[in-house]
């Protein structure tokens, strides 16, 4: 492995956008720790792919909706940092893990609301809080939002409300963590062809066609449209970008 000091932690890095983010970071020479919820085999495939790019990688299991598991998870990260990376801290936290629940506002039940809340807001809030002790000064935090905080598509009221909260939280984090030289920004993807939300955008021909028609660049987004932007925000060139919501949607619903 090349001797590279920078390390990123990408939650939900076994597939979809998180996988592309992890690979994009690795292509920039950044070591990567990914988390997975249940797809261990897929996560280990990503680890192998990252190592083939000449940097180090590891995978840890994490349910980002279970705050009570975070103390143990942070201890596991410390162990991996020491054993696999010969260091005590990491540099970049990418809060990517998430799920999609599509339901009209009037039909969204409390169970679905709580699941979205725990994963997309409460989990991000407290995982970041607990990770601060092992995040290097001058590091970066990147939170994931959605284009749906700017424009509205029926069926995503609860999901988008959580992401709107993330955008506000990110600005507060940027303000309060600036004393440590840590920048915090939000990436807001438009509709992307992944298995997110049951693969609705990727697999439903009608949905895919509609999104392409309302996007200035005339197509639906792909994971590789997002990962390199995350990698850029972890570069020296992006060191003065802070407290921003960066929509990466190809000009959807302009």
ZASEVEX-924659 format. One record per residue (C-alpha): residue number from 1; residue in three letters; x, y negated, z negated. Coordinates in Angstrom, 1 decimal. Layout:
N
PT   lumvo   pakol       px       py       pz
PT     NUM     Ala        X        Y        Z
...
This chain:
254
PT   lumvo   pakol       px       py       pz
PT       1     Unk      0.0      0.0      0.0
PT       2     Unk      1.1     -3.6      0.6
PT       3     Unk      1.8     -5.5     -2.6
PT       4     Unk     -1.2     -7.8     -2.7
PT       5     Unk     -2.2     -9.6     -5.9
PT       6     Unk     -5.7    -10.6     -5.0
PT       7     Unk     -8.6     -8.3     -5.9
PT       8     Unk    -12.3     -8.6     -5.1
PT       9     Unk    -15.2     -6.9     -6.9
PT      10     Unk    -18.1     -6.3     -4.6
PT      11     Unk    -21.4     -5.0     -6.1
PT      12     Unk    -23.4     -2.8     -3.8
PT      13     Unk    -20.5     -2.2     -1.5
PT      14     Unk    -21.2      1.3     -0.4
PT      15     Unk    -23.4      0.3      2.6
PT      16     Unk    -25.0     -2.5      4.5
PT      17     Unk    -23.8     -6.1      3.9
PT      18     Unk    -21.7     -5.1      0.9
PT      19     Unk    -19.7     -2.6      2.9
PT      20     Unk    -19.1     -5.1      5.6
PT      21     Unk    -18.0     -7.7      3.0
PT      22     Unk    -15.6     -5.2      1.5
PT      23     Unk    -14.1     -4.3      4.8
PT      24     Unk    -13.8     -8.0      5.8
PT      25     Unk    -12.0     -8.8      2.6
PT      26     Unk     -9.7     -5.8      3.2
PT      27     Unk     -8.8     -7.1      6.7
PT      28     Unk     -7.6    -10.3      5.0
PT      29     Unk     -5.3     -8.2      2.8
PT      30     Unk     -7.5     -8.3     -0.3
PT      31     Unk     -7.8     -5.3     -2.5
PT      32     Unk    -11.4     -4.3     -3.3
PT      33     Unk    -13.3     -2.6     -6.0
PT      34     Unk    -16.9     -1.7     -4.9
PT      35     Unk    -19.8     -0.6     -6.9
PT      36     Unk    -22.5      1.8     -5.9
PT      37     Unk    -25.8      2.8     -7.6
PT      38     Unk    -26.4      6.4     -6.3
PT      39     Unk    -24.5      6.8     -3.0
PT      40     Unk    -21.2      8.0     -4.3
PT      41     Unk    -20.1      9.9     -1.2
PT      42     Unk    -20.8      6.8      1.0
PT      43     Unk    -18.8      4.7     -1.5
PT      44     Unk    -15.8      7.0     -1.3
PT      45     Unk    -16.0      6.8      2.5
PT      46     Unk    -15.8      3.0      2.2
PT      47     Unk    -12.8      3.3     -0.2
PT      48     Unk    -11.0      5.6      2.3
PT      49     Unk    -11.8      3.2      5.1
PT      50     Unk    -10.4      0.2      3.1
PT      51     Unk     -7.2      2.2      2.2
PT      52     Unk     -6.7      2.9      5.9
PT      53     Unk     -6.5     -0.9      6.4
PT      54     Unk     -3.4     -0.9      4.2
PT      55     Unk     -4.8     -2.3      0.9
PT      56     Unk     -6.0     -0.6     -2.3
PT      57     Unk     -9.6      0.2     -3.2
PT      58     Unk    -11.7      1.9     -5.8
PT      59     Unk    -15.4      2.6     -6.5
PT      60     Unk    -17.4      2.5     -9.7
PT      61     Unk    -21.0      3.4    -10.4
PT      62     Unk    -23.2      0.5    -11.5
PT      63     Unk    -26.9     -0.2    -11.7
PT      64     Unk    -27.0     -3.9    -11.6
PT      65     Unk    -30.5     -4.0    -13.1
PT      66     Unk    -29.4     -2.4    -16.4
PT      67     Unk    -27.8     -5.2    -18.4
PT      68     Unk    -27.2     -2.8    -21.4
PT      69     Unk    -24.7     -0.9    -19.2
PT      70     Unk    -22.5     -3.9    -18.4
PT      71     Unk    -20.2     -3.7    -21.5
PT      72     Unk    -19.2     -0.2    -20.5
PT      73     Unk    -18.8     -1.1    -16.9
PT      74     Unk    -16.5     -4.0    -17.7
PT      75     Unk    -14.3     -1.6    -19.7
PT      76     Unk    -14.3      0.7    -16.7
PT      77     Unk    -13.2     -2.1    -14.5
PT      78     Unk    -10.4     -2.9    -17.0
PT      79     Unk     -9.2      0.7    -16.8
PT      80     Unk     -9.3      0.8    -13.0
PT      81     Unk     -7.4     -2.5    -12.8
PT      82     Unk     -4.7     -1.2    -15.0
PT      83     Unk     -4.5      2.3    -13.5
PT      84     Unk     -5.0      1.6     -9.8
PT      85     Unk     -3.9     -2.0     -9.4
PT      86     Unk     -1.4     -2.5    -12.2
PT      87     Unk     -3.0     -5.7    -13.4
PT      88     Unk     -5.5     -6.9    -16.0
PT      89     Unk     -7.7     -9.3    -14.0
PT      90     Unk     -9.3     -9.7    -10.7
PT      91     Unk     -9.9    -12.8     -8.5
PT      92     Unk    -13.2    -12.6     -6.5
PT      93     Unk    -16.7    -11.6     -7.7
PT      94     Unk    -19.3    -11.0     -5.0
PT      95     Unk    -22.7    -10.4     -6.5
PT      96     Unk    -24.2     -8.6     -3.5
PT      97     Unk    -26.2     -5.6     -4.8
PT      98     Unk    -29.9     -5.9     -4.3
PT      99     Unk    -33.1     -4.3     -3.2
PT     100     Unk    -36.1     -5.5     -1.1
PT     101     Unk    -39.7     -5.1     -2.1
PT     102     Unk    -42.2     -6.3      0.5
PT     103     Unk    -45.6     -7.1     -0.9
PT     104     Unk    -48.1    -10.0     -0.7
PT     105     Unk    -48.1    -12.4     -3.7
PT     106     Unk    -51.6    -11.2     -4.8
PT     107     Unk    -50.6     -7.6     -4.6
PT     108     Unk    -47.2     -7.8     -6.4
PT     109     Unk    -47.4     -5.9     -9.7
PT     110     Unk    -45.4     -6.5    -12.8
PT     111     Unk    -43.2     -3.4    -12.4
PT     112     Unk    -42.0     -4.6     -9.0
PT     113     Unk    -41.5     -8.2    -10.3
PT     114     Unk    -39.5     -6.9    -13.2
PT     115     Unk    -37.3     -4.7    -11.0
PT     116     Unk    -36.5     -7.6     -8.7
PT     117     Unk    -35.9     -9.9    -11.7
PT     118     Unk    -33.5     -7.5    -13.4
PT     119     Unk    -31.4     -6.8    -10.3
PT     120     Unk    -31.4    -10.2     -8.5
PT     121     Unk    -31.4    -12.7    -11.4
PT     122     Unk    -30.9    -11.2    -14.9
PT     123     Unk    -28.3     -8.8    -13.7
PT     124     Unk    -26.3    -11.4    -11.8
PT     125     Unk    -26.5    -13.8    -14.7
PT     126     Unk    -25.1    -11.4    -17.3
PT     127     Unk    -22.7     -9.4    -15.1
PT     128     Unk    -21.0    -12.6    -14.1
PT     129     Unk    -21.0    -13.8    -17.7
PT     130     Unk    -19.4    -10.6    -18.9
PT     131     Unk    -16.9    -10.5    -16.0
PT     132     Unk    -15.5    -14.0    -16.8
PT     133     Unk    -13.1    -12.5    -19.4
PT     134     Unk    -11.3    -10.6    -16.6
PT     135     Unk    -11.7    -13.1    -13.8
PT     136     Unk     -8.6    -15.1    -13.1
PT     137     Unk     -8.6    -18.9    -13.3
PT     138     Unk     -8.8    -20.3     -9.8
PT     139     Unk    -11.0    -17.4     -8.8
PT     140     Unk    -14.2    -17.3     -6.7
PT     141     Unk    -17.8    -16.2     -7.4
PT     142     Unk    -20.1    -15.7     -4.4
PT     143     Unk    -23.8    -15.1     -5.1
PT     144     Unk    -26.2    -13.8     -2.5
PT     145     Unk    -29.4    -15.6     -1.7
PT     146     Unk    -31.6    -15.5      1.4
PT     147     Unk    -32.9    -17.7      4.2
PT     148     Unk    -36.3    -17.1      2.7
PT     149     Unk    -35.6    -19.8      0.1
PT     150     Unk    -35.7    -22.3      2.9
PT     151     Unk    -38.5    -20.8      5.1
PT     152     Unk    -41.4    -18.6      4.0
PT     153     Unk    -42.4    -15.2      5.4
PT     154     Unk    -45.5    -13.7      3.7
PT     155     Unk    -44.7    -10.7      1.5
PT     156     Unk    -41.5    -11.9     -0.2
PT     157     Unk    -42.7    -14.3     -2.9
PT     158     Unk    -41.2    -12.5     -5.8
PT     159     Unk    -37.9    -11.6     -4.1
PT     160     Unk    -37.4    -15.2     -2.8
PT     161     Unk    -38.3    -16.7     -6.2
PT     162     Unk    -35.4    -14.8     -7.7
PT     163     Unk    -33.1    -15.9     -5.0
PT     164     Unk    -34.2    -19.5     -5.4
PT     165     Unk    -33.2    -19.2     -9.1
PT     166     Unk    -29.8    -17.8     -8.0
PT     167     Unk    -29.2    -21.0     -5.9
PT     168     Unk    -29.8    -23.2     -9.0
PT     169     Unk    -27.8    -20.9    -11.2
PT     170     Unk    -24.9    -21.0     -8.8
PT     171     Unk    -24.7    -24.8     -9.0
PT     172     Unk    -24.7    -24.7    -12.8
PT     173     Unk    -22.0    -22.1    -12.7
PT     174     Unk    -19.9    -24.2    -10.3
PT     175     Unk    -20.3    -27.2    -12.7
PT     176     Unk    -19.4    -25.3    -15.8
PT     177     Unk    -16.7    -23.1    -14.5
PT     178     Unk    -14.9    -25.8    -12.6
PT     179     Unk    -12.7    -26.4    -15.7
PT     180     Unk    -11.1    -23.1    -14.9
PT     181     Unk    -10.7    -23.8    -11.2
PT     182     Unk    -13.4    -21.2    -10.4
PT     183     Unk    -15.6    -22.0     -7.4
PT     184     Unk    -19.1    -20.7     -7.0
PT     185     Unk    -21.0    -20.7     -3.8
PT     186     Unk    -24.1    -19.0     -2.4
PT     187     Unk    -24.4    -17.2      0.9
PT     188     Unk    -28.0    -17.1      2.3
PT     189     Unk    -28.3    -14.6      5.1
PT     190     Unk    -31.1    -14.6      7.5
PT     191     Unk    -32.7    -11.3      8.7
PT     192     Unk    -30.1     -8.6      9.1
PT     193     Unk    -30.2     -5.2     10.7
PT     194     Unk    -29.5     -2.9      7.8
PT     195     Unk    -31.4     -0.3      5.7
PT     196     Unk    -32.4     -3.1      3.3
PT     197     Unk    -36.1     -3.1      2.5
PT     198     Unk    -36.5      0.3      4.1
PT     199     Unk    -34.9     -0.9      7.3
PT     200     Unk    -37.8     -3.1      8.2
PT     201     Unk    -35.8     -5.6     10.3
PT     202     Unk    -33.6     -2.9     12.0
PT     203     Unk    -36.3     -0.2     12.7
PT     204     Unk    -39.5     -2.1     13.3
PT     205     Unk    -39.4     -3.2     17.0
PT     206     Unk    -42.1     -5.8     16.6
PT     207     Unk    -40.4     -7.4     13.5
PT     208     Unk    -37.0     -7.3     15.2
PT     209     Unk    -38.4     -9.0     18.4
PT     210     Unk    -40.2    -11.7     16.4
PT     211     Unk    -37.1    -12.6     14.4
PT     212     Unk    -35.0    -12.8     17.6
PT     213     Unk    -37.5    -15.2     19.1
PT     214     Unk    -37.4    -17.6     16.1
PT     215     Unk    -33.6    -17.6     15.9
PT     216     Unk    -31.7    -20.2     17.8
PT     217     Unk    -29.0    -17.7     18.9
PT     218     Unk    -31.7    -15.3     20.2
PT     219     Unk    -31.0    -12.2     18.2
PT     220     Unk    -31.3    -10.6     14.8
PT     221     Unk    -28.3    -10.8     12.5
PT     222     Unk    -25.8     -7.9     12.0
PT     223     Unk    -23.7     -7.1      8.9
PT     224     Unk    -20.5     -8.3     10.7
PT     225     Unk    -22.1    -11.8     10.9
PT     226     Unk    -22.0    -12.0      7.1
PT     227     Unk    -18.9    -10.2      5.8
PT     228     Unk    -16.4    -12.5      7.4
PT     229     Unk    -18.0    -15.6      5.9
PT     230     Unk    -17.6    -14.0      2.5
PT     231     Unk    -14.0    -13.3      3.3
PT     232     Unk    -13.5    -16.9      4.4
PT     233     Unk    -14.9    -18.2      1.0
PT     234     Unk    -12.2    -16.1     -0.7
PT     235     Unk     -9.5    -17.7      1.4
PT     236     Unk     -7.2    -20.6      0.5
PT     237     Unk     -8.8    -22.5      3.3
PT     238     Unk    -12.1    -22.5      1.4
PT     239     Unk    -10.7    -23.7     -1.9
PT     240     Unk    -12.5    -27.0     -1.8
PT     241     Unk    -15.9    -25.5     -1.0
PT     242     Unk    -17.9    -25.4     -4.2
PT     243     Unk    -21.5    -25.4     -5.4
PT     244     Unk    -22.8    -24.9     -1.9
PT     245     Unk    -25.6    -22.9     -0.3
PT     246     Unk    -24.3    -21.7      3.0
PT     247     Unk    -27.0    -20.2      5.2
PT     248     Unk    -25.8    -17.6      7.7
PT     249     Unk    -28.8    -17.0      9.8
PT     250     Unk    -28.0    -17.9     13.4
PT     251     Unk    -30.4    -20.8     13.2
PT     252     Unk    -33.5    -18.9     12.1
PT     253     Unk    -36.7    -20.9     11.9
PT     254     Unk    -35.1    -24.3     12.7
